[in-house]
Amino acid sequence: MTGKEIQDKAMALMPGQAKETMRMETTAKRPSYESILLEGEAKGADVSYFDGMVVSQFQAEPTYEKKVVPRKFQEARRARADRYYKALSLFLFFCIWEFISYMNAQNGWFNPVFLPSPVTVLETAYDYVLDGTLFMHIGVSFYRMITGFVLGVAAALIIGIWVAMSRDADNILSPVLNMIGPIPVFAFLPMFLIWFGIGEASKIALIAYSTFVPMMIYIVNGIKETDPLLIRSAKSLGASDYQVFTKVILNSALPKIFEGMKISLALTFSALVVAEMMGASSGLGYIIVNAKNWFKMADMFMAATLIGLEYTVFYAFLSLIEKHLFRWRNVGSSKAVEK
């Protein structure tokens, strides 16, 4: 089949306006379909006349890619660019921090000990690595955080589902939760120390409680905001109460539940630091308290930076799971508004 025959066959499949447009665009600058097919056959590729049309158009008009590439690929490129920008933002933050520390050391604006540079913080972390204690402190904090977080989420799921699905439970528990919910979780620290002692139980209990309170709100709201039309439709199709709950209500509430988990994570880390400041002998919070006693600002900055990095990793992990589970969601105006 010659290039002219390929072109005629492709044009026969097009409407009248498209035919006229294609005739006008067939100029000398565009490579022939025959040359594209011959080149593909030489490379052992099975090239159709549709492939020849696309390749020919792209070689004649490089911007043609923007017209044929699906929107999801463009969004994937934007997402990759956003990740680069976020990494660049963190890099610039540490660069500005280093620059301010250097200028302060040169000009003596204030005591340089108050603001150690990132290089000094890295050197301090390296000393902890050589001592063999840095990963021990990180591991202990990780254990306390993940145990308290899981227990808090599990308790919130059980009680939240009960409150949302039972009118009696809602009437009994909601007033109590609304009363104690606004109380700062750190006010309960002395009580937890008295009730559970100064061991691991009091620390994990405080972390679990700080996770439980906001998670309860998101779970109850997520279940109560389920569209009644979905429930009625499932029941009209013969679904049992168990199927309605697992297939409709729970799936509808999952986005809210994950949103609550991401919000609760910040409070979990806050409670972790406070819990490790009271009666602890290990952990990142303990490093901060111990460094305060000896005025080791670099140690404080190191522990605080590690806590922030640890939170960032866990938040990204939850976001990755959320993105995988809820790929159907159209999140935010960035998907609708072109910039």
Residue pairs with C-beta under 8 A, 6 or more apart in sequence:
1 9
1 37
1 49
2 34
3 32
3 33
3 34
3 35
3 37
4 34
6 33
6 34
6 37
6 49
6 52
7 22
7 26
7 33
9 49
10 22
10 49
10 50
10 53
11 18
11 19
11 22
11 23
14 22
25 57
25 60
27 60
29 60
30 56
30 57
30 59
30 60
31 56
31 59
31 60
32 56
33 49
33 52
33 53
33 56
36 47
36 51
36 52
36 55
36 56
37 47
37 49
37 52
40 46
40 47
40 51
40 52
41 47
47 55
54 68
57 64
58 64
58 65
66 74
75 335
94 118
97 117
97 118
98 117
98 118
98 119
100 115
101 112
101 115
101 116
101 117
101 118
101 120
102 117
103 109
104 110
104 112
104 115
105 112
105 117
113 295
113 297
114 297
115 297
116 124
116 297
116 298
116 301
120 298
121 298
121 301
121 302
121 305
123 298
124 296
124 298
124 299
124 301
124 302
125 134
125 302
125 306
128 134
128 137
128 302
129 135
136 282
137 282
137 283
137 284
137 286
137 287
137 303
138 284
138 306
138 310
140 282
140 283
141 272
141 276
141 283
141 284
141 285
141 307
141 310
142 310
144 200
144 203
144 204
144 207
144 272
144 275
144 276
144 283
145 207
145 268
145 269
145 272
145 310
145 314
147 204
147 207
147 208
148 203
148 204
148 205
148 206
148 207
148 208
148 210
148 211
148 268
148 271
148 272
149 207
149 208
149 211
149 264
149 265
149 268
151 204
151 208
151 211
152 207
152 208
152 209
152 210
152 211
152 212
152 215
152 264
152 268
153 211
153 212
153 215
153 261
153 264
155 208
155 212
156 211
156 212
156 215
156 216
156 219
156 260
157 215
157 219
157 257
159 173
159 216
160 215
160 216
160 219
160 220
160 223
161 219
161 223
162 169
162 173
163 169
163 170
163 173
163 174
163 177
163 216
163 220
164 170
164 219
164 220
164 223
164 224
165 223
165 245
177 213
177 216
180 213
181 213
181 216
181 217
185 206
185 209
185 210
185 213
185 267
185 271
186 271
186 274
188 206
188 209
189 206
189 274
189 275
189 278
192 202
192 205
192 206
192 209
193 202
193 278
193 279
195 202
195 205
196 202
196 205
198 278
198 279
202 275
202 279
203 272
203 275
203 276
203 280
206 271
206 274
206 275
207 268
207 271
207 272
207 275
209 271
210 264
210 267
210 268
210 270
210 271
211 264
211 267
211 268
211 271
213 267
214 260
214 263
214 264
214 267
215 257
215 260
215 261
215 264
217 260
218 256
218 257
218 259
218 260
218 263
219 253
219 256
219 257
219 260
221 256
222 252
222 253
222 254
222 255
222 256
222 257
222 260
223 249
223 250
223 252
223 253
225 252
225 253
225 256
226 248
226 249
226 252
226 253
227 252
230 248
230 252
231 244
231 248
231 249
234 243
234 244
234 247
234 248
235 244
239 247
239 248
254 325
254 326
255 322
255 326
255 329
258 318
258 321
258 322
258 325
258 326
261 318
262 315
262 318
262 319
262 322
265 311
265 314
265 315
265 318
266 311
269 307
269 310
269 311
272 283
272 284
272 285
272 307
273 284
273 285
273 288
273 307
274 285
275 285
276 282
276 283
276 284
276 285
276 286
276 289
277 285
277 286
277 288
277 289
280 286
280 289
284 303
284 306
284 307
284 310
285 303
285 307
287 299
287 300
287 302
287 303
288 299
288 300
288 303
288 304
290 296
290 299
291 297
291 298
291 299
291 300
291 303
292 300
330 336
